[in-house]
Amino acid sequence: MDREDMALGVGGGTTRRDFMNGKPVSGTCPLVSQAPVGDDLFSGFGGVGDYARANGNTLPVLTAAHRVRDGYYEQFPPADTGDDVETVDLLIVGSGLSGLMAAKEYTRLTGGHKQCLILDNHLVLGGEARQNEFLVDGVPLLGPQGSNDFFPPDPNATTPMGNLFRECGIPYEYTYQKWDSSHPEPRFSLDNYSNMDGFNEDMVDVAYRFTEKDGAKAPYWTNNIWRRGLEDTPFSQQTREALLRWRHGEDHQDLDDRALDRMDYRTFLEKICGYPSEVTTFHQPVVGLLGGVSADAISARYGRHLVTQKNRLTLSFPGGNTLFARCLAGQLIPGLFPRGTSFSAIQRGPFDPAALDRPNPVRIRQNAMVVSVRHHNGDAAARTVDVTYVRDGCVRHVKAGAVVMATGGWITKHVVKDLPDDIMEAYSQFFYAPALIANVALKNWRFLYRLGATAVRWADDGTMFGFCANIRRTMVMPDYAPPLDPDRPALLTFYMGLYTPGLSAWEQGARGRMRLLSTSYLDYERIIRSQMANMFADVGFDPKRDIDGIILNRWGHARVIQTPNFYYGVNGRPAPREVVARGFGRIVLAHSELNGAQNATGAFEHGMRAAREVASWN
């Protein structure tokens, strides 16, 4: 990628030609200024394969999005009708799971007789459902950039997930890596979440590291602490007893979700349940990652649901929920996967980017930053929506019969120019927190095997990179079968929240993003290597010898924060998420976060809701 493309928020390999109504268009267009942003020391190494230059929110994506936030594109007004204005029946902003599902359902409801165009600002479709790929000593390794884990639906389920499994031929049972070593076999998680707080320790071996900050006389490792009643921990007897009561759910079971939504999680734990602060501190890293903020800033409804005993492991495809995005895109775009649409081919086979924007009822245009969406002449009663986007340095225009905003609220409130006051007020109550997912390709993981574990956990005191990491036992397919042996390559995945106890939800999100965006790739790489060397030196780990590569996936708005009263509202007023879901005029707002969290279930639900609403207008 050259400096010009980096400044414009675009990638190389594309031409200055777009397809409008199925026909290539060329000619003059307003150009975005080309202020250089310098070398890309932010995005860093991206691995190999289709996603090699699309690891999380890369620098070009951030540059373009921040220009929208800062009003840079206000100098380009909506275009009137003309030869240079594209027209479509439905325009969808965002090619994540919500946008792809909206296109699929709209096409089904309209019989493929309407034109649908998806615009997305990333180089590769999928939103947060994308994957990283490494090649280590000839061994391919896949890992999620963020979104991962699922349970297979019932084969007869009529849910969006159930329909997707049947239509795409996704199997319900899977084959996993076989243990290749002659030594005793440890127990693995099948995803990157089951190991996080020890609730699956009857199925996963987790090693905990305690240091002087935890009350230990010297740093040490101990395994599966819950199984032995925390006796190997440095905690006091009082703290151990409280943690065991907490873990077994000995709290006020009579409080329903509405009551819990009215208080913060720390108040629930310490005031309502009477647990000491050590319980809050112990659970804080999980809350801070999955909820986005500390326990004193998040709803008790959300926090309490994180303490759930499980009796089976959650599953994950090799690249996480990337498979769902690829299945949806494969249904929408004929010929997208040259190797066919088998489960294995869609999971790992390359796709043909040129197929995305060919004449077809649904077209997908990546690397297209939507900068303005408004009803024609600002009239919500109008039957046309004017859309402006930037691609390859050119400002382009589309007139659509309807628009589905399948993007996050943090950008929607800047892009949609005629949002009514009640929706803007609702958006003012949406706060977002960042997350950072690092996939570390190891040439071997003998050091973990010496600990007798496949997952590790440590205290997050604000100075560490994350609080846990693990190696999965991954699914295998005919063309993807990495070995499962401590002396062979494997992927170690870190999930890191960025939160600051004691601050408001907004302040924690803003401070976390500042920290996420102001740290270079090289600095994060150094931090990870140094931390691993410090923790694992005693079991034979050498970062120079054992690490092959590191990919960072930065998500600046990974979590919508469920502050108290977010889910149900207060004083009889609807919750902010309900107000946003109403949309207005010919613009439908379909964020997965409207369920209170960004996940595949919410994305599918709101994508289908939006498509059905639009189709009902025709």
Secondary structure as GFF3:
##gff-version 3
##sequence-region A 1 618
A	DSSP	alpha_helix	3	8	.	.	.	ID=ss1
A	DSSP	beta_strand	18	20	.	.	.	ID=ss2
A	DSSP	beta_strand	23	25	.	.	.	ID=ss3
A	DSSP	alpha_helix	59	69	.	.	.	ID=ss4
A	DSSP	three_ten_helix	72	75	.	.	.	ID=ss5
A	DSSP	beta_strand	85	93	.	.	.	ID=ss6
A	DSSP	alpha_helix	97	109	.	.	.	ID=ss7
A	DSSP	beta_strand	116	119	.	.	.	ID=ss8
A	DSSP	beta_strand	131	136	.	.	.	ID=ss9
A	DSSP	beta_strand	139	144	.	.	.	ID=ss10
A	DSSP	alpha_helix	160	168	.	.	.	ID=ss11
A	DSSP	beta_strand	206	210	.	.	.	ID=ss12
A	DSSP	three_ten_helix	212	214	.	.	.	ID=ss13
A	DSSP	beta_strand	220	223	.	.	.	ID=ss14
A	DSSP	alpha_helix	237	247	.	.	.	ID=ss15
A	DSSP	alpha_helix	257	261	.	.	.	ID=ss16
A	DSSP	alpha_helix	265	267	.	.	.	ID=ss17
A	DSSP	pi_helix	268	272	.	.	.	ID=ss18
A	DSSP	alpha_helix	277	290	.	.	.	ID=ss19
A	DSSP	alpha_helix	300	305	.	.	.	ID=ss20
A	DSSP	alpha_helix	322	332	.	.	.	ID=ss21
A	DSSP	alpha_helix	343	348	.	.	.	ID=ss22
A	DSSP	three_ten_helix	353	355	.	.	.	ID=ss23
A	DSSP	beta_strand	362	365	.	.	.	ID=ss24
A	DSSP	beta_strand	369	375	.	.	.	ID=ss25
A	DSSP	three_ten_helix	376	378	.	.	.	ID=ss26
A	DSSP	beta_strand	385	391	.	.	.	ID=ss27
A	DSSP	beta_strand	394	405	.	.	.	ID=ss28
A	DSSP	alpha_helix	409	415	.	.	.	ID=ss29
A	DSSP	alpha_helix	421	427	.	.	.	ID=ss30
A	DSSP	beta_strand	432	442	.	.	.	ID=ss31
A	DSSP	alpha_helix	446	451	.	.	.	ID=ss32
A	DSSP	beta_strand	455	458	.	.	.	ID=ss33
A	DSSP	beta_strand	468	470	.	.	.	ID=ss34
A	DSSP	beta_strand	490	497	.	.	.	ID=ss35
A	DSSP	alpha_helix	505	518	.	.	.	ID=ss36
A	DSSP	alpha_helix	521	536	.	.	.	ID=ss37
A	DSSP	three_ten_helix	537	539	.	.	.	ID=ss38
A	DSSP	alpha_helix	543	546	.	.	.	ID=ss39
A	DSSP	beta_strand	547	560	.	.	.	ID=ss40
A	DSSP	alpha_helix	576	581	.	.	.	ID=ss41
A	DSSP	beta_strand	587	589	.	.	.	ID=ss42
A	DSSP	three_ten_helix	592	595	.	.	.	ID=ss43
A	DSSP	alpha_helix	600	615	.	.	.	ID=ss44
###
